[in-house]
Amino acid sequence: MKHRVVVVDDQPLVRGGITQILNRSTDIEVVGEASDGRQAIDVVRRLRPDVVMMDLRMPRLDGVAATAAITGDPAVPVRVLVLTTFDDDELVIAAIRAGASGFLLKDAEPEELRNAVRVVARGDALLSPAVTSAVLHQVRSPTGEPADVSRLEALTEREVEVLLEVGRGLANDEIAATLHLSSATVRTYVSRILTKTGSRDRAQLVVLAYETRLVAVDPPQ
């Protein structure tokens, strides 16, 4: 079964290049394209893909607003993967808060692009630790202001430990090895953390870990 993808970007050459790269895989098929956020919403509702590769800076309706509209529609269970540059830091955070499942740099290698679709399609978040550290620098509280940890109050000590490792970019198997737990137990913890914090998915948990300063962020070099 192929992962069905819609590519959204206002530049035809970029859309075409991404489409060509993805269609070279036997398990991925680009079923539609859109050149702005409004068109993306219409195309997604009509075609119901598994994954949307979303640009952020577009005319008429930007990628953040389009992401919110797409992920906020319970009738269309689709995952959004943001295509970004380091210049889009603040927009990336807004997109994740709007429901995006992760982000990928536009200069990614072809196989990275294809693998990103697979990762997001299976329900995981795509958050490279190196990229995450630079982008999520934007969510740090200003120097001297205390972090808002109220959303962590319902978590047990072990759940906070798991959230910390999620924020560091570790996958469930890696968290299991680090905390000496089974992968199934880690999945259970992650599910509980999502419910208790009101987070939509793993991507939002990463943002939460940075906002509450569970994970320290060094300024980008």
N, C-alpha and C positions, 0 to 999 in steps of 0.2 A: 504493500500500500504506500503510495507516494504522499509526501508532505506537500500540501497545496499552499502556494505563497502568492501574495499580492505585493508588488513593489511600488512604493510611493516616493517620488522625487520629482522636483519641478524641472530637472534637466534631462532632456530626452536621451542624451548620450550616456548619462549615468544610469538611468533606468535600463537602457538597452544592454549596457555592460554587465550590470548585476543579473539581469534576466539570462543573458548568455552563460554566465558563470554557473548560475544555479541549475539551469537546464542541462548542463553537462553531467549532472549526477543522475543516477538511475532511480534514486529514491526521493527526488525533489522535482516539483513541476510548478513553474510560474503560470498561474491561471489568469492573472490580470495585472494591470498597471494603472497608476493614477498620478496626476501632475500637481495636485494640491489637496488640502485637507478635506474639502467638501466632496470632491470627486472620490477620495479615498473612502469616505463613509458610505457613499452610494455603492461603490464597487464591492466593498466588503459585505454589505448587507445583501447584495445580489448574489455574490459568488460563494460566500461563507468559507473562506480559506482557513487553514490551520494557523498560519503565521502571516503577519504584516511586517514588512521591512519599511520602517517609517523614517523619512527625512524630517528635520525639525523646522528649518527655515523655508517656508513656502508662501506663495501668494494666496489671497482669499481667506484661507484658514490654515493656521500653522499646525505643525505636527503634534504639539502638546494638546491643543483643543481637539484635534482629530482623534488622538489616542484616548482622551477622556470619553468622547462620544462612542467610540468603538468598544472599549472595555466596559463601559457603563451599560451596554445593551445586553441583558441576560439572554436574549434570544439568539445572540451570535457569539458563542464561546470561542474567541480568537485570541491569540497571543501576539503582542506587539514587541518587535525588536527595533530599537532606535539606532539609526545610522548617524554617527556624530563625528565632530572634530573637537579638539581640545578647546576651541573657541566657543563651544556650545555648552560649557559646564553648567550654567544655571538652568538652561533649557532642559538638559538631561535630567537634572533633579526634579524639575517640574513634571517631566514626562513620566518618570518613575512613580511620582506621587499620583499621577493621573491614571496609572495602571500598566505602564510598560513593564515588560518582564526582563529587561536588560538593555545593554547597549554594546555597540561594536564600532570601532573606528573605521572611517571610510577608506583608509589605506590598508585595510586588512588583506591578507593573502587570500586567493580564491578558496583554498581548502578551509581556511578559518571562516569564511563567509558561509560555506555549505554546512560546516559543522555547527555554526551558530543556529542555523535553522533547525537542525536536528535536536540540539539541546533545548531550545525554547519550545519546540513542538511537543516534546515529551513532558513538558511541565516544569522544567528546571529554569533557574534564572541564569542569564549569561552575564557574569560580573567578574571580569579579570581583575585580580588583586592589584596589579600595577596600574591599570587604567582607573579602577575604582578609587584608589588612593588620591590620584590627581583630581578626578572629577568631584569626589565627595568632600574635597577641601572646602567647597562652597557651602557645606551645611554646618560647618563648625560655628558654635556660638562665638560672638565677639569676645576678645580677650577681657577677662575680668568678670564676665557674666556667668552665673552658675548655669549648668546644663539642666534642662527640664527632664527629670527622671520619673515623672509621675506615671508614665506608661509602663514602667518596669515594676511598679509596686506589686502587681498581681503575680509576678513571676517568682518561682522558687529559686533557690540558689543554683541548683543544677540547670534550670532553664536559662538563667542569666549566663552561665558558662557556655551553654550551647549557642545562645545568641551572639556571644562574643566571637566564637569561632566562625559562625555564619558571616558576621561582619568582616572578618579577616579574609573571607573569600573561599573558605574550605568547603568541599563537598561533603555529603553525609558520611561517606566511607572514611574520609580523612578526619572528620570530627570524631567518628567512632574510635579510630586508632589513637587519636590524641587524648580522648577522655576515657579510654578503656571501656567502651560501651559497644553494644551490637549496633549494626546499621539500622535494624528495625526499631531499636529503642530511640536512636537519634531521630528517625523519621517521626516517631510519636511525639518526641519533645518539640520538634519543629512545628508540627501540626498544632500542638497546644499553645505554643508561643504565638503563632499566627492568630489563633482565636482570642487569646487573652489581650493581645495588643491591638486588635482590630486591623491587622495588616492583611493586605490582599494576597501577597505572595512573598517569595524569598527576596526579591529585589527590594521590596519595601522594608524588609527586616534589616537589610544591609544599611539602608538610609537611617533607620531607627538606631542602629548600633553606633553610627557616627554622630547622630544628633544628640544622643545621650552620653557621648564621649566614652562609651565602652571601648571603642577603638580610637586610638590617638592618630591624628593625621598630621604628618609633617608637611610644611608648605611645599608646593611643587617647585622643582628646581628650574 
